[in-house]
Amino acid sequence: MRFMNLLFVLSWLLTTALPQASAAGCFLKPVFYNAGGIAVAVGDVNNDGNLDLVVTGGPSAKTLTIFLGNADGSFGTRNQYPLPQPGHKAVLGDFNRDGNLDIAVPVQDFRFHVPGMSVLLGNGDGTFQSAVLYSVGESPMAAVVGDFNHDGKLDIAVAGTGAGGITLLLGHGDGTFAGQQLIPDPNSVLVGLATGDLNGDGNLDFVATSVENNIDVFVGNGDGTFQPVKKYAVGNGPGEVWVADMNRDGKLDATMVNWLGEEGDTGISVALGNGDGTFGTTRVTSAGSGKRPISLAVADFGNDGVPDVLETSEIPSQLALYRGAGDGTFPKKAFFSAASSVYGVETGDFNHDGRADAVVTGGRTFVLLNSGQCH
């Protein structure tokens, strides 16, 4: 399966050449930071009102790197923490209800397939306690955080390539978690995972992407249990997925990267939500340049009230910006080349100007501040 090649890109990810992303269009010139990785998460981990970066290393880099943000969109102090195994994208939440953000990372050893969810409790000053490992299904890849049983305590859900469904860790509210529970999805291999209230009943639901070219939807009952999975066909090779209202009808949609065509052409798909937990039309957009999409971030980069999508791709190493029309389609596209690898992408307002910025990881980490000139 071609998407699995993404898990074995150590030599590609850990190169040290500087990405040379274009400064044209929506973003200013990139600012580089000396740590590479496969994924990045964003949150205020030291309670100073500025967003910080949580970068997860490559397949043999058992480290978590924290960049503390400044009010002007730059990043200073860098702290690193060991992980028991190489990690995927981190998720953040206050797991012990002390007012400080904590970190959870799906980790695995690609040679021996020893899986787990590594949890690091935050001290509130940008430092973290040692990682504690919780067992989850085989080959965890993507995780989300939410209160899935309405007990006021944050839980963690994780999807992977061998679990046979979604693994749920219910939180105790003190930073520890109960033993794993499986939400079954027989005969499916899951890759991406997102959460949101798809049917407006106040309960969190799941959208997972599978290698069967589906999104697998789990509607929550509000008590930590979920209705039987429903599957909807989407574009070829779906991967990372976001839940957001892409056509501005007040209903959540699912947006995902896709490997399109025989050569894995870069593209995205939007499955439009019906507002009742089901999905209807899927709209597929090809970037027309680049192959092997990897990661995406959804935000209003044009500051026009319409969601846009920023996507990374492997060949060539580049970013593709899809400008949304507000109906789930993307008539305008722009490309930002990179001289070395790019992988994960995330968004946030790093300099407090009210515009969505972006951070990208790969051979190194670089930040793209929004220029305010998206047209």
Helices and strands as residue ranges (DSSP letters): G 2-7, H 10-13, E 31-33, E 39-43, E 52-56, E 63-69, E 75-82, E 91-93, E 102-108, E 115-120, E 132-134, E 140-146, E 155-160, E 165-169, E 181-184, E 190-196, E 205-210, E 214-218, E 230-233, E 238-244, E 253-260, E 265-273, E 279-299, E 308-315, E 318-323, E 332-337, E 342-348, E 357-362, E 365-368
